[in-house]
Amino acid sequence: MVSFYDWCIASGKYGQDILNAFQGTLDEMVHLDLMDNNILERSYAFKCMYGHTFEAKIGDIIKTNKLDCKQCNKSLYNWCINNGEYGREVESEYTGIKSKGPMDIELKSNKDRIDIHNIEYNSERSLRWECKSGHVFYGSPLYRVQGVHRCPMCLVNEECIEFKSDKPIRLRVGNILLSKTKLYDLCKQKKSLFYKNLLVEWTGMLDIAMPNNTVNIQDVMCDDMRGFIWRCSDGHYWRQSVYSRLTNKNRCLVCLKSI
């Protein structure tokens, strides 16, 4: 007879890990005969080092020489270590703090942190992230692993698409005198999707590093030439003046570039 306990003792560090993970009693391990095929095909409860409880067959543990925790396999940490430089970026920016934004009260408590081993890479839970430049932003692991929610401040400052046009300056769009019309009033008057999107995509920011220093859309005229930052429904940021958006009637420049 070769007991499961004896096998663990003879299998070095891996065997010790199995001893620690096994959720049965020591007496039970001693009486599990590895020469019995029925024992090898029987599933028992184990707990990995990150506290996940799962079931595994004794025979699989011996053959694979691996304690295969399915929850660990789906963890964000496991995804990070298997996805090169971008995986390292996501891991380094992870804080584990549950939050939907800077005003979220959950930010005040560290006890709500989720260990990176205990959250799945496809989770849609909103979390707080912090990039290497110290910028704080928010998004889910699912969007991070898809490369959608990278640091918006870095994206705007380093990769922002800026709209450029060689069209001559226009004083009117249709019968609208741009210098005498406020953007907000125009968007409310117009019924088309383009003008509805202008209201949704408006951030009021001229510098994304200063998110609290914004311009109220009701104070902006239609001929404003300042480079405002816009954000589409897919989370892309780009810089473009109000005048340029109205005269060119374009949508998100990042979306357009990817077509």
C-alpha positions in Angstrom: 0.0 0.0 0.0 1.2 3.5 -0.9 -0.9 6.1 1.0 -1.7 9.6 -0.3 0.1 10.9 2.8 3.3 9.0 2.1 3.2 10.2 -1.5 3.0 13.8 -0.4 5.9 13.4 2.0 8.0 12.0 -0.7 7.1 14.6 -3.3 9.0 17.6 -1.9 7.6 21.1 -2.0 4.7 20.1 -4.3 3.7 17.3 -1.9 3.8 19.8 1.0 1.6 22.2 -0.9 -0.9 19.3 -1.4 -0.8 18.5 2.3 -1.6 22.1 3.1 -4.4 22.2 0.5 -6.2 19.0 1.3 -9.4 19.7 3.2 -9.8 16.2 4.6 -8.2 14.9 7.8 -4.7 13.5 8.2 -6.1 10.1 9.1 -8.1 10.1 5.9 -4.9 10.8 3.9 -3.1 8.0 5.6 -5.8 5.5 4.5 -6.1 6.6 0.9 -4.4 3.8 -1.0 -2.9 5.0 -4.3 -2.8 1.5 -5.5 -6.6 1.5 -5.6 -7.9 2.8 -9.0 -11.2 3.8 -7.3 -9.3 6.1 -5.0 -7.5 7.7 -7.9 -10.8 8.5 -9.6 -12.4 9.9 -6.5 -12.6 13.7 -6.1 -11.7 15.5 -2.9 -11.9 19.1 -1.6 -8.8 21.2 -1.7 -8.1 24.9 -0.9 -5.4 26.8 -2.8 -3.1 29.4 -1.2 -5.5 32.2 -2.1 -8.4 30.6 -0.3 -10.3 29.2 -3.3 -12.0 25.8 -2.5 -12.3 23.3 -5.4 -12.5 19.6 -6.0 -9.9 17.5 -7.8 -9.2 13.9 -8.5 -6.3 12.3 -6.6 -5.1 10.7 -9.8 -5.0 14.0 -11.7 -3.0 15.7 -8.9 -0.4 12.9 -9.1 -0.2 12.8 -12.9 -0.1 16.5 -13.6 2.1 17.5 -10.7 -0.1 20.6 -10.5 -2.7 21.8 -8.1 -5.2 23.1 -10.7 -7.4 25.7 -9.1 -10.0 26.8 -11.8 -10.7 30.1 -10.0 -7.0 30.9 -10.1 -6.8 30.1 -13.7 -9.5 32.7 -14.4 -8.0 35.3 -12.1 -6.8 38.7 -13.3 -3.4 37.8 -11.9 -3.1 34.7 -14.1 -4.2 36.7 -17.1 -1.5 39.3 -16.4 1.4 36.9 -16.1 0.4 35.3 -19.4 0.0 38.6 -21.4 3.5 40.1 -21.6 4.1 43.8 -21.3 0.5 44.8 -21.3 -0.2 42.2 -18.6 2.5 43.7 -16.4 1.1 47.2 -17.0 -2.4 46.1 -15.9 -1.0 44.3 -12.8 1.1 47.3 -11.8 -1.9 49.7 -12.1 -4.3 47.4 -10.1 -5.3 48.8 -6.7 -8.2 46.4 -5.9 -10.3 49.3 -4.6 -14.0 49.0 -5.6 -15.1 52.3 -7.0 -17.2 53.8 -9.7 -15.6 57.2 -9.6 -13.7 59.8 -7.5 -16.8 60.6 -5.4 -17.5 57.0 -4.5 -17.5 56.5 -0.7 -15.9 53.1 -1.1 -12.6 54.8 -1.8 -12.4 55.7 1.9 -12.0 52.1 3.1 -9.1 49.8 2.3 -11.0 46.8 3.8 -12.9 46.6 0.5 -9.8 45.9 -1.5 -10.0 42.8 -3.7 -6.9 40.8 -4.1 -5.8 40.4 -7.7 -5.9 36.6 -7.3 -9.5 36.8 -6.2 -11.1 38.7 -9.1 -11.7 37.2 -12.5 -10.1 38.8 -15.6 -13.6 39.1 -17.2 -15.2 40.8 -14.2 -17.3 43.9 -14.9 -16.9 45.3 -11.4 -15.7 48.9 -11.5 -12.3 49.4 -9.8 -9.9 52.2 -9.1 -6.6 52.1 -11.1 -3.4 54.1 -10.8 -0.9 54.4 -13.6 2.9 54.8 -13.2 2.5 58.6 -13.7 0.2 58.8 -10.6 -3.1 59.4 -12.6 -6.2 57.8 -11.0 -8.9 56.4 -13.3 -11.7 53.9 -13.2 -12.8 50.8 -15.2 -13.5 47.1 -15.0 -11.0 44.2 -15.4 -12.9 43.1 -18.5 -12.3 46.4 -20.2 -8.7 46.6 -19.1 -7.8 43.2 -20.6 -9.5 44.2 -23.8 -7.3 47.3 -23.8 -10.2 49.7 -23.7 -9.7 51.4 -20.3 -6.1 52.5 -20.4 -5.2 55.6 -18.4 -7.2 58.4 -20.1 -4.8 61.1 -19.0 -1.8 59.4 -20.6 -3.9 58.6 -23.7 -4.9 62.2 -24.2 -1.5 63.7 -23.4 0.6 61.2 -25.4 -1.7 59.6 -28.0 -4.6 62.0 -28.4 -5.8 62.5 -31.9 -6.2 66.2 -32.7 -8.6 67.2 -35.5 -7.0 69.3 -38.2 -8.9 70.9 -41.1 -7.9 73.0 -44.0 -11.4 74.3 -44.5 -11.8 78.1 -44.6 -13.4 79.8 -41.5 -17.2 79.8 -41.7 -19.3 82.3 -39.9 -22.5 80.3 -40.4 -23.7 76.7 -40.5 -27.0 76.8 -42.4 -28.9 79.7 -41.0 -27.0 79.6 -37.7 -24.7 82.5 -36.9 -22.0 80.7 -34.9 -20.7 83.7 -33.0 -24.2 84.5 -31.6 -25.3 81.0 -30.7 -24.5 79.0 -27.6 -23.6 75.3 -28.2 -26.1 74.0 -25.5 -29.0 76.0 -27.0 -28.1 74.7 -30.5 -28.0 71.1 -29.4 -31.3 71.4 -27.6 -33.0 72.9 -30.7 -31.7 70.3 -33.1 -33.3 66.8 -33.1 -30.6 64.8 -35.0 -28.4 62.2 -33.3 -25.3 64.3 -34.1 -26.3 67.1 -31.8 -27.5 64.7 -29.1 -24.1 63.0 -29.2 -22.4 66.4 -28.7 -24.1 66.8 -25.4 -23.2 63.2 -24.3 -19.6 63.5 -25.5 -18.9 66.8 -23.9 -16.4 66.8 -21.0 -15.7 70.5 -20.7 -12.0 69.7 -20.2 -9.2 71.6 -21.8 -6.6 69.6 -19.8 -7.4 66.1 -18.7 -4.9 66.3 -15.9 -7.2 68.9 -14.4 -10.6 67.1 -14.5 -12.2 69.4 -12.0 -11.3 72.5 -14.1 -14.1 72.3 -16.7 -16.0 74.7 -18.8 -19.8 74.6 -18.6 -21.3 73.8 -22.0 -23.9 76.5 -21.4 -21.1 79.1 -21.5 -19.6 78.0 -24.8 -20.4 79.7 -28.1 -20.5 77.7 -31.4 -17.5 79.5 -32.8 -15.2 78.5 -29.9 -11.8 77.5 -31.3 -10.3 76.1 -28.0 -9.3 72.4 -28.2 -11.8 70.7 -25.9 -11.5 67.0 -24.9 -14.4 64.8 -26.0 -15.2 61.3 -24.9 -17.3 58.9 -26.9 -19.5 56.0 -25.6 -16.6 53.6 -26.2 -14.4 55.5 -23.9 -12.1 57.1 -26.5 -10.8 60.6 -26.0 -9.8 63.1 -28.6 -9.2 66.9 -28.8 -11.2 69.1 -31.1 -12.7 72.6 -31.0 -16.5 73.2 -30.9 -16.2 75.2 -34.2 -14.5 72.2 -35.8 -17.1 69.7 -34.7 -20.0 71.8 -35.9 -18.5 72.6 -39.3 -17.1 69.1 -40.0 -19.9 67.2 -38.3 -17.5 64.3 -37.5 -17.9 61.7 -34.8 -15.2 60.1 -32.6 -11.9 60.4 -34.3 -10.5 57.2 -32.7 -13.6 55.2 -33.9 -13.2 56.7 -37.4 -9.5 55.8 -37.5 -10.2 52.2 -36.6 -12.7 51.7 -39.4 
